[in-house]
Amino acid sequence: MSQSEEHDSLDNSPLLRMLDAFLQASVFESGLAEKTLSAYSADLSRYLLHLANNGIDDLNEVMREDVLDHMIALRKDKLSARSVARHLSAIRRFHRFLLDEQYTKKNPTEDFDSPRIIQPLPHVLSTHEIESLLAAPDASTEQGVRDRAILELFYSCGLRISELSNLHVMNVQLKESSMRVQGKGSKTRLIPLGMKAIEKLNAWYMLRAQWKQDDNTVFLSSRGKRMSRSSIWKIVKQAAQTANIRQNVTPHMLRHSFATHLLDNGADLRAVQEMLGHSDIATTQIYTHISRERLSTAHEQFHPRA
């Protein structure tokens, strides 16, 4: 996609207004050279298009995970490490500008070191860590019941955080043990619901019926509103802390764990691709590399001839 096509696809987006404000400030305040400005415009247009395609139209909602996903996507598009580092430089400068000018309240790139953030393989949790995480919320409270259902869907269904946040009640069919999810690019896919997920959702639905309901999404805040991505993110973080998991656990790590554990137990790659909503099977194949690494490690550690 060309720079002009990227820019045009963002027309009428509030993201584009922030980009224009940044570029103007870069000209009039920072005095950037025209060549540098042109590169920033192209790189940031591509970044904002990535955000828009993932349903993000408010830069306050951007999280570290979103920037990381974009960096990984750039590498998958065969960009060199140098080009990815240039992209990251533009993104970091852009978010610093937004924070300094009080357009946003946080900078999701604050602790990034270029270009070491690009991980060759995603991190996953062990099955023991998953069990501890899923049991972390206090099931004796209404919020704990809701939070257990949230964590269960992340892991049992491999959802992205935006997919879980926007999941509509009418798209969850407990009797059919399935749910319809709208993913990237507004593509819809059908995901099976296991017994554990159905059990957790039933427990939450019994309470949800008594909560204030100002939105038709499955998961609601205490005010009856759709839950924000940041509030869902905090639930995952709190559960990881309670479970004493030392890794930096994120919602996307649960998605990675979902895919890896399926393949570890013999699932068909095409089926995993379908459940994850990947348009290209090459994206799903990264999880087979994780499984191979685990096999190699196990062989080295435990086989007498290794």
N, C-alpha and C positions, 0 to 999 in steps of 0.2 A: 504494500500500500504506500502510495506516495505521501509526501508531507502535506500537500494540499488536500488530498483525499482524507487524511487523518484529521486535519483541521476542520474540514467541511462536516465530517461526521459528528463533530462536537458542537455544531451550531446550536444556539439557544441553550447550551448547557452552562450552568453557573461555574463549572470547572474552567470553561474557556475564559470567563471574565477574570478569574484569578490569574490565569496565564498571561492575559493581556496586561494586567496590573504589574505583574512581575517583570515582563519584558520592558514595559515603559520605565519602571524604576531602574532596570539594568542599564538603560540608555541614558537617562537623565541624571541618575544619582551615582551609579557605579562606573559609567563610561566604558562599558564593554565594547570591544571591537565588533564590527559588523559580522565577521566570520564566526566569532564565538557566539554572538547573539543568534545567528541563524542555526547553529548547531544546537543551542539550548532550546530554541523554538521547536525544532524537529524532534529532539529527544523527549521533551516534555509533552508534546502533542501525543506522542506514542504512549507515554506513561498515563496521561489522562484518559486516553481512549481505553487503555486496559482497565482503569478504574470504572469508567462509564459502563463498559461491557460486563462488569461485575456488580452492577447496580449501585455504585457509589456516586452520588451527586453532591455530597457535602464533604469537604476536605477535613472537617472535624472528625469524620468517621474513619479516616484512613488510619490503619494500624501497621505496625512493623511487618506483620504477616503479608499485607497487601504489597508492600514494596519488595519483600523477598520473593513473592510469587512472580512479580514482574521481572525481577533480575533473572530468575530461573527460566522464565519464558524467553528472555533475550538469548540466553545461552542455547536453549533448544532451537532457536532460530539461526544458530550457527554464528552469532556475533562473537568476535574475539574478546578475550579478557580485557584488552585495552579499551575496546568500544563499550563494553559493559561498565567499566570503571568510569568512562566519560559520562555515560547515562546517569550513573549513580551520583556523580559530582553535580550534575544539573539538578537532579531530584533533591539532593541535600540542600543545595543553595535555595531552591524553590521553597522548601518547607521552612527553612530558617527565615526567609523573607516573610512568609505567611504568619509565623509566630511573632516576629519582630513588629510587624504592622498590625498585630492583633486581629488578623482575619481568622486565625485558629488559636486554640488554647494549648496545643501540644505539638511536638515535632517527632513524628514516628521514626525519623532517621537519626535521632540524637546519639545513639550508641553504636552507629555503624562505622566499621573500619573498611575502607575500600582497598583491594577488591576481595578480601577474605570472606565476605559474607556468602559467597557462592559456594554452596555445599554440593559435592558431587552426588550424594545420596541423601534422601530425607531421613530424619531421625524417627525412630518408632519406639513405642513402649513395649515392654514384655507383657505376657499374659498376666503375670502376677501383679505388675504395676497397674494394668488395666482394671483388674478386679478390685484393687485397693482404691483406685480413683472412683470407680462407679459406686462404691459403697461409702464414699466420704461424706456426702451431704446427709444431714440428720433427718431421717425418714419420719421422725415423730412430729415434724413441723410441716406446715403446708408448703412453705418455700422449699424445704428439703425434698419433698415429694416431687415438686416441679423440677428441681435441679437434677434429681436422679434421672428423670425422664429425658431431660436435655442431654445429659452425658451419655445415656444409653443410645439415643438416636445418633449422636455424633459417631460413636464407635460401631454400633450395630448396622448403621446404614451408610457410613462414609460420607456424611453431608459436609458441604462447605458451610461456613458460618452464615453467609448471606442466605443460603437455602434454608437453613434451620430457622433463622429469624423471620423469613417471609412465608414459612410453611402454613398453608391455609387449612382450616379444620375440614373443609369439604374434600380436600385432596388426600385425606388419610382414611383409608377403608380398613378398619380393624377386622371386620368379618371376612374380608378377602385377603387379609394378611399382606397388604401392600399399600404403598402411597405413591402419589404422583408428585414429582419435584421439578420445579423450573430452575434450570441451571444456567450456565454461561450462554450468552447469545440467545436467551429466551427459549432454549431447547428444553423440551420436557422429556423426562424419563420415568420409568416405573421401577420402584425399588421394593423388594420383598421385606416384610416385617417379621422378625423372628419372635418366638414366644416371650423372651425376656423384654423386648421392646414393647410388645402388646401389653404385657403385664404392667410395665411402668407407665405407659400411656393411659391405661384404664384407671390406675390409681390417681394419676393427675387429673383426668377428665372428671372424676367424681368430685374433686375439689374445685376444678375450674368452673363447674356449673354454679358454684356458690360465690365465685369472685365477681367483682365488677367487670363487665365485658364491654369495652369500647372499641374492640377490634376483633376480627374473625381469624386472626392467626392462632395457631395451636398454643403457643406459649405467650403468657401475658405478664406484664409487670404488676406490682402491687396496686397500681392505679388503674389496672384493666386495659392498659395500652400495649401495643406491639413492643416487644423487647428490642432494645437497641443492640447493635453488634458489640459495643463496648461493655454493656452489662452482661451479655452472654460470655464474653471473653473473661470477665472477672469471675464468673461462676467456675469456669474451668481452672483458672489460676488458684482460686480458693480451695477447690477440691484437691488439686495437686499438692498444695501446701499442707492440707489436713492429712493427706495420705503419705506425707513425708517422701515425696518423689523429688529427687534432686535435679532432674532434667528440667529445662525450660519448657514446660508443657504448654502447648497451644491447641486450639480447636483443630488446626490443620494436621497436627501430629496425630490426633485421633483418627483422622481420615487416612493418613499414611499407615497407621497401625491396622486399620480395618482391611486395607488392600493387602498388606504384607502378610497378615495372619491368614487371610483367605488362601493366598498362594502357598504359604507354608503348609497348609493342610490339604493341598491338592486341587484347589479350585481352578477352573479353566480360565485362561488369560482373557479370552473374549468376553466371558461372563463378568469378570471383574471390570473390564473396560466399560461394559454397558452400565454396570451399577455406579461407577464413578462418573459417567457422563463424559468420558474422553472421546473426542472426535477422531484422534489418531492413536492407534494402538502402541505406537512408539513411546507415547507419554506414559502408558500403563506399564511398559516393559521395564521401566526403572525399578519397579518393585521386585521383578524377578532377579535383578542384580543384588538386591538386599538379601533375598532368600539364598542366593548362591554364596554370598559372603558369610551368612550364618552357617551354611553347610561346611564351608571351608574352615571356619573357626572351630566348629565342633569337631571336625576331623583332626585338626592340628592339636586340639586340647586333649582329646580322649582316645584316639586310635594309637595303639602301640607302635605302628609302623609309620606314623606321620613324620 
